[in-house]
Amino acid sequence: MNSHPSNPPDLFAALSLVFAKPEANQVCHDPVNPLLSALGVAANEEWRTKNHFQDLFNRLWDGLTQMNSISPEKAFHDLEVEFARLFLVPSNTRIMPYEHSITGKSPALLAASLQASYQEYGLSVTTIEKDLPDHISTQLEFVARILGTDDVKIARSFVQDHLGAFGRAFAAGVLEKTQCPLYEVAANTLIQLLSMDYLNLETNTNCIEC
């Protein structure tokens, strides 16, 4: 396995976009679809987990085919509805995409800590247009930025302290409640990324079967 795989920044960045807001390119079959493209590259990397990414790529492709069976316009509309149902509209199906909501940490203390980390790497919530600093999308974008500088040690520390503390629970909630192939594949991809050996997130962690 390549000890410093090149694609995780792309996958983290793609997931950040998926969990930020619906975009028309997220239901496309071509390279402008960020998650489909990143999974395709990951499936061809020499990682121990490449077969899992190939499976996720295939599942997303098949899901997008099903979603677009009527029309791309209908597929995008359905994506917007599902995003609102999962993350915006108060109900028993809503999943709060915030670290403080899942871990019970103080939102104010989290905001101060996260903002300091973001500023060190030139990232701010206002420039990336994602609301609270502990939003899953913001944290994913930050990890992508750190990994893009090849600073795996800092990325590992941030994931252990923040994204890893709630990312799996968030993904599990999405898997339980989603009716959309895009969000099902995105949640499984997040679980896979948080279990990769090179991030050393857990002792003796085995690859999660997606």
Secondary structure, 3 states (H helix, E strand, C coil): CCCCCCCHHHHHHHHHHHHHCCCHHHHCCCCCCHHHHHHHHHCCCCCCCHHHHHHHHHHHHHHHHHHCCCCHHHHHHHHHHHHHHHHCCCCCCCCCCEHHHHHCCCHHHHHHHHHHHHHHCCCCHHHHCCCCCCEHHHHHHHHHHHHHCCCHHHHHHHHHHHHHHHHHHHHHHHHHHCCCHHHHHHHHHHHHHCCCHHHCCCCCCCCCCC
